Amino acid sequence: MRWLQTLSLALGLTLVAYPALAQAGVLFTPHLDEYSVKPNGTYTEGTLILSQINEVFDRDGGRVELGRPFVPAGASTDTALALFKVLWVGNVFRDTGVPYLKDHDQFCRLIGGFGYQQNTSQVAERGRQFGAQAGSNGLSDLFALCGLYTSEHRYGPLKFNGLLSATLKEPIGQYDPDAMLNVGTNYRTITPQLAFNANLYGRLSIDGTLAYQINGDNDKPAFGGTSPTRIADWINAEVNFTWKFSERWYADLGYSWHKSVGPNYYDQVSINFKDQPLAPETLCAALGIGSTLCNSPLLDSFYLQPRSGPYQDNGVQASLVSAGIYYVYRTSTVLQARVVQPISGRGSQIDVVYDVCAVSNCPGPDRNNTGVGDNAFAQEVATLFGVGEAAATSASPYLELRFVYLFWAP
């Protein structure tokens, strides 16, 4: 029936308007001598990351404007993330007989902070149709990592070393399953990492890393289950080149890449219109459908109910380039500004099955998304974007401002 095709299009376009309303993950990228062997001591660092997300990547790698066509151009999700880091470098095995460790320094780092994420008014208003809160502010998740440096080697003008570490992300951040945006994530990750630092002629510094991020499950997915419950692991690779102009001024260029290992899975999809039954006239008006079809007695009202899943996406991927400048004051303070630009990516999308019913009791018969529900007279499919850092891939640039201070330096 033609009106069912119209309904499918209306529902699909309405829900497809939320490609990045939860945080699209900001990747941590290496900085000047990030993985070089550092003098023993305690380092502190503050980083401010700012972004205005206007576009995200879809599952085919295309760029999609936020909220179009249901919100005007210029709508965005405004984000800010303030991170505070403490790094300790030393050797707790120096006076012991433990092989290898007694001769190689270790390090530990804690990273925490606060996040701000808010949608512009047009986007927030549409989110309320689905009973979702507009934004999220509060404590971020906590990252804790420890590792050790390998030996430092020299070959003529080249100096290099390696690094081994593992990072634990503890999900203590602000998280609300009813929110469109969340600062926290509600799942734990463990990330083993290999990295290196090389320096040539005392001018060119190269930092690179390869990491495998093991993600746990999310038992309380956000925004109507459009954040994944079973989250794919990631492979992360990054490289950064820094040139020393003088003792005070440096500039860098970097490249970051991450890709999920397989798909994300969605087992608790429940996103739906808050107020039902639905009046088809409003949907017809939005699509410019004629009054004859909209005034049909068969379309007085109807109810929708999504099948909960499971669904799966095609995985996510992101590639970014960065450019920054540094100013070093004496040996104790570093100031940095950096711009990060996504150049390609793939976000999460799933095809969700909806039952169309004439009564409010509109269940689906099974978890395999086959057949029409007992009280349904039709079934439609809407393509929805996944949300959250595990699913949404931002196509918008972000700005990073960084301040590093070394306590013990003169």
N, C-alpha and C positions, 0 to 999 in steps of 0.2 A: 504494500500500500504506500502511496506517495507520501502521506502525512507521517508515516513511520520513518521514512528516509529523512524528512524534514526534522523530525524530533532527534534522530541520531546526529544530524549535522549540528543542530542547536546545542545539544548536550556536549558533543565533542568540542565545539568551539568555545563553549562556556568554560569547560574544565581545562582545556588546553591553554587557557589564558594564565596559567600559574606555573610557568616553567622554572622559576628560580625564587619562589617566595620563601623557601627556607634557605639557609646559608649554603652557598656553593663554596666548597672548601678552599681556603687559601693555603697554598703550598708553602712550606718552609724552604727557603732557598739558601745555599751557602754564601758566606760573605768573605771578605778579605782574610786570608790565612785561617779560615774556619777550622781546618783539620790539621794545622801545623802543631808541632810540639811546643807547648807554652810553658813559660816559667811557672814554678810552683806559686800558688797564691789563690786568692778569691776574687772573682770577677763579677760585676753586676752589669745588667743590661736592661734597657727599656726600649721597646719597639712599639710604634703606633702604625697600624695599617688602616688605610682609608679607601673605600671604594663606593661607587654609585653604579649598581648593576642595572644596566639598560637592556642587555642582551644575554642570552644563554645559547648553548649548542643543543640541537636536537639529536635524535638517534642516528641520523644520516650525516651528521657533521655540519649541518646548516646553522646559520645564526638566526635566532628568533627574537624579535622585539618583545619586551616584557608586556604581557597583557593584551597585545593586539589580537583581534580588532575591537575588543570590548572596552578598552581604556584608551584615551588619547595619547598621541606621541609625547614622549617626555616623562612618562611614568617610570618609576624606578624603585629599587630597594636600596636604601642608604645604609651602609655598614661601617662600623669602626671597631677595631680590635686593639686593645692595649695589653701588651704582653710584658711581663716582668720575669727576668731570668737571673739565676744565680749559678755560677760555675765555680767548682773547686777543682784545682789541679794539685796533685801531690803523690806520695808513695807510702801507703800504709804498710808495705812489705819490705821497706828499705833495709831494716835491721833484722830481717828474718832469713831463713834459708830456703824460702820458697823459690824454686827455679823460675826463671824468666821474669816473674812479677817483681822480684827484688831489684831488677835492673831496668824496669820500664815503668814510667809514671802512669798513674791512673787518673781518671776524672769522673765527676758526677755533676749533673745539672738538673735543676728544677725550673719548670716553666709554667707559670699561671698567669691569670689576667682577668680582664673584664671586657665584655662585648656589648655593642649597641647595634641593633638591627631594626629598622622601621621601614614600612612601605609608605609610599605617597598616598594621599587620600583616595585617589581613584581606585588604586589597587586594593587598599584596605576595605573600601566599601563593597567591592565585589566579593572579597573573601568572607564578609559577614553573611552573604547568601548561603554559605556552607557552614555557618556557625563557628568560624575560625577567628581567633584573636589575631590582631594585625601585626604585632611586633614582639620583640623579646630583648630584654636588657638584663645583665647580671653577670655572675661569675662564669668563667670559662672552665673547660676541663683542665685537669692537672697532668702535665707531662713530666716524667722522671726517667732519666737515662744515666747509665754508667758504662764505662769502657776503659780501654787502655791504648796507649800509643805503642807502635812498633819501633824498631830501631831507626835512627836517622842515617841515611846514606848520602855520600857525596861522590860525584863523578865530575871532576873539573868544575865548570860553572854551574852544574846542576846539583841541587840538594832536594831530597824527598824523603817522606816517611808515610807510614800507613796508620790506620786507626780501626779498632774493632769496638762496637758498642751495641747496646740493646736499649730500646725505649719502651716504657709502659705508659699508656694513656689511661688515666683513671677518670671515669665519667661522673665528675662531681659538679659539672656546670649546670646552669639554669636550663631546665627542660620541661616542657609542657606538651603532652600529646595533643591537646586541642589547639595549639598555636600553629600559625603558618610559618613562623620563624623561630629558631631556637639557637641560643648561644652554645648550649651543651649538646651532647650526642646520644647519651643513654646506652652506649656500648663500649666495651673495653678493647684496646688494641695492644699488640706486642710487635715491635719492629726491630729485628736484627739488621745491622748495617755494617758495610765495609766502606771505607773512605780513604782518600789519600790527599796529600799536599805536596806540590813540587814548586821549587823556586829556581829561576834561571837568571844568572847574572845579577841577582839581587834586585831585579826590576820587574820581571814577569812572575806572578804567583798564580798557580792553578790549583783549584780545589774541586774534587769530584767525589761522588758517592753513588752507591747502589744499595738499595734497601728493599726488603720484602716485608710488607705490612700485613699482619695477620689480624683480621677484624672479627670481633665476636658478634653475637646475635643481638637484635633489638626486640625485646618482648613487648614494648609499648611504642609502636610506630606513630609518628606525628601526622597531622593534617589528614585525617581520615584514612590512614594506612597507606598514604602515597610516599612515605619513606620506607625503605626496605626493611624487612624483618631478618632475612638471612643475607648478610652483606658479603660481597666478594672480597677476597684478598687483593692487595695492590702490589705492583712492582713500581718502585720510584727510582729514577735516575736523574742526576743533576751534575752540571759542571759549571764552573765560574772562573773567568780569567780577569785578573786584576793587574793594572799597570801602575807602577810607581813613578810619578812625575818628580816628586821631591820628598823630603822627609815628612812633609805635612799633607801633601795632596796625592790622592789616588783616584783611579776610575776603574769601573769593572763592567764586564758584559757576561751574561749568564744564560743558560738554557736549562729548562726543567721539563721532565716528561714523566707522566704516570699513566698507568693502565691497569684496569681491573683484570684479575685472573678469572675469566668466566663471567657469568651474569649475576646480577642481584635478584633476589626472590622476594615477592610480596605475598604474604599469607593472610593479612588482616585488612583488606581494602574495604572501607566503609564510607568513603566520601560521597556526600549526597546533598541535595538542596535541603536547607533547614526547614523551610515552610512548604508543606504539601497539604492538599493536592496542588498540582501545578496548573496554572492557567495558560493554555497554549497561545492565547492572544499576545502575551508579552514576548514569547519566543518568536512568533510569526512577525511581530512588529520589528524585532531586532534584525530579522533576516529579510524583511521586505516582501513577505508572502501576502498574496491577495486576501481580501476579507472573506471571499466565498469559502475558501478552505478553512480559515480560522473560525468561521461561524458554524462549521459543521456540528450537528448535535452529537456526533461521535467523539468530539473533542472538548466536551464541557470541562472535564478535569481528568487527571490521571496521576498515578503514583509511580515513582521509580525506586528500585532497590538494587544496589550492586551485588554481584557475586563476590565473596570475600577473597577468592583465589584458590590455589596459588597461581601467580603470574610471574613472569621473568622478563627482564630487559635484555638488551644486547651488550651489556657491559658499558663502562665509562672509560674515557681517555681524555687527556689534556696535554698540550704542549705550550710552553710559555717561554718568552725571552725577557730579559731584564737588563737594565742599564742603571748604573748608580755612580755617585761621587762621594768621596770620603775626605774628611779633614781630621788630622791627628794633632792633638795638643800635647806636647811633651811626650811622655810614654804612658800617660795615665788615662787619657780621654779620647774617644773616637766619636765623631758626628758623621752620620750618613743619610743621604736621601736617595731613594731608588724608585724607578717606575717599572712595573711588571705588566707585560702585554700578552694576553692569550693569542696564539696564532692559529691553533686548530684544536678540535676537541670533539667529543661525543658525549651527549647527556643521556639520561635514562628516560625511556617512554615505555608504557605498557598499554595493552588493549584490554580495557575492563568491560566485562559483560554486565548489562543492566536488564532486569526484568521490568516490563511496562505493565501496570495493573490498573484495574478500575476500582480496586479497594485498597485500603491501607495495609492489610496483611499480605505482604508481597514477598514471600521467601523464595529462595532458590532451592532446587531439589537436592543438590549435591555440591561437592567441591571441585568437580571436573569441568564445570561450566558448560555442560551439555544439556540440551533439552530446554523447555520453557517451564518456568515455575508453576506450581499448582494453581495459583490465583492470577497468573499472568496471561495476557492474550498476545504478547509479543516480546521480542528480545532484541536489544540494540547493543552496539559496541561503541565505546568512547575511548579515544586515545588520550591518555593522561601522562603528564610529565612526572617523573619521580622528583622528590624534594629531599633536602638535607645534603650534607657534605659528601655522603656516599653515592649520591645519585645526580645532583644538579651540578653542571659544569658551566661556570661563568665565562662569558665571552667579552666581558668588560675589563678594562685595565684597573689596576689599583696602585696606590702610592704607599711607600714604606718609609717611615722616618725612624731613625735608630740612634740611640745614645748608649755608649759603652764606657764604664768606669772601672779602673783597677785600683782597689783600696790601698795596696801596699806600695804603689809606685811613688817615686819622689815628685 
